[in-house]
Amino acid sequence: MAHAPDCTPLRNILFRRYLQMLAPATVVFGGWAACRQAGLTPQMPDGTTAVVGPIAFIAAIALAVALPLLYRIRFVRSVEGQKNVESAPFMTFQLNLMTIALIAPFAAAAGYIAGVANFHFAGAFLASLYAAYYYFPSKKRMTQEMRLFRVIADA
């Protein structure tokens, strides 16, 4: 079996980005929930939830699933035929992929703030949970990705 590449530097950078993307969304959810419980949230204008609900739902699913898939396909095509992939383009790819996917919690937060229907909010929230779970930069996932793309250390 091939030697496992060292994923620690990449994983540390990705973990920082992961926290930078998720922490604000978590603060928005928590802050709005606290304001809602205290009765400090304003009433949304009529018709707002009917428009924002489907938009938040579709945006969260597109950001968590569809756009990362399309971006991954684009990267695979750009490195197709190469024997190895250097670490710098791979790191850029991983950072961009994670950034795209972790915008989904903000779409779910927008739906929560707007007070959309439970169906739309639940779908957006599940999509954001999927993005947060799937794109978590675990050592196992990073090692697997680096093996898959045959990432080499820059000389």
N, C-alpha and C positions, 0 to 999 in steps of 0.2 A: 504494500500500500504506500502511496506517495506521502511524503512528509507534509504535515499540516502547516500552512502558512501562518506567520505571526499576525494575528488580527488585532492585537491590543491597541496599537496607535490609532488605527481606523475606528475601532470600537469606541475608544474614549472620545474622539471627535464627534462621532455619530450620537453618542449618549448625551453629550452636551447639547447638540442641536435638538435632540428628542425632548430634553427637559425645557429648552428655550421655546419650543413650539407648544408643548402641552401645558406648561405652567400658566400662561395667560388665559388659555381656554378654561382651565380648572378654576382660576380666580373669577372669571366672568360667571361661570355656572354657580359657584358658591356665593358670590356676592349678590347675584340676582335672586337666588333662592332665599338668602337672608332678607333681602329687601321685600321680596314677595311675602314672606312669613310675617314681616313687621308691618305689612300694608302700605309700603312706601312706593310701590310701582304704579306708574301712570296707566290709565286705561287706554288701550290701543284704539285708534279710529276705526269705525265700521268698515269692514271689507279688507282690512290689513291682513288678518290671519288667513283669509281665503286666498290671498295672493302669495304671501310669504311662505305658507305651509308647503305647497308643492315645490316652490323654488328651493327652499332649504333642504327638502327631502331629496330632490334630484341632484342638487349641488353636492350634498354630502356623499351620495353614492358615486357620483362621477369622480369626485376628488379622492375618495378612499379606494375605489376599485378600477374604474375605467381609465382615467388619466395616468395612474402609475403603470398600468399594463401597457398602454400605448407608449409611454416613455421608455419602458423596459425593452419593448420591441425595437424602438428606435436605436437604443444603445446596442442591442445585440446585432442589429444590422450594421452599425458603424464599426464594430470590432470583428465582424464576420471575416473569416479567412486568416486572421492573425493567429500566430502560434501562441502568443501570450499577450496579456493586457497589462500595461504599466499601472502602478498604483495611483498615480495622480488622476488620470481620467476616470479610473474606477471610483476613487473617493468622491470626485465631483458628481459622478452618476449617482452614487448612494446618497449624498447630501441632497441633491435635487429631488430624487425619488421620495425620500423621507419628507422633505418640505412640502411637496405636492400632496402627499397622503395626509399629512398632519394639519392641513387646512380644513379638513372635514369636521373636526370638533368645533371650529368657529362657525361653520354653517349650522351645525346642531344648536350651538349657543344662540345664534340669531333666531332660530325657530323657537327656542325656549323663551327668549326675551319677548318675542312677538305673541307668545301664547297660542301657538298653532294647535291644530287638532292632534289628538294623541297618536293617531296613525302616522301622520307626517313626522311628528317629533320622535316617536319610537324608531321609525325607519332611519332617520338622520342620526339619532343617537347610537343605534346599532352599527351603522356604517362607520361612525367615528370610533366606536369601541374596536371594531375590526381593524381599522387603520392603526390605532394605538397598540393593539396586540401584535399584529402581523409585522409591523415595521420596527418593533422594539429591537435594538441592536444587541442581541445576545451573542455570546461567544460562539455558540453552536451555529447560529444563522450566519454570522460573519465568516466563519471558517468555511462553511458550505458554499457561500457565495464566491469567496475567493478561489476555492477549488474549481467551482463551475466555470468561472471566467479565466482561470489559469493566471491569476494576478501575480506579478513578479515585483520584487522591490526595485525601486529606482536606483541606478548605479551612481 
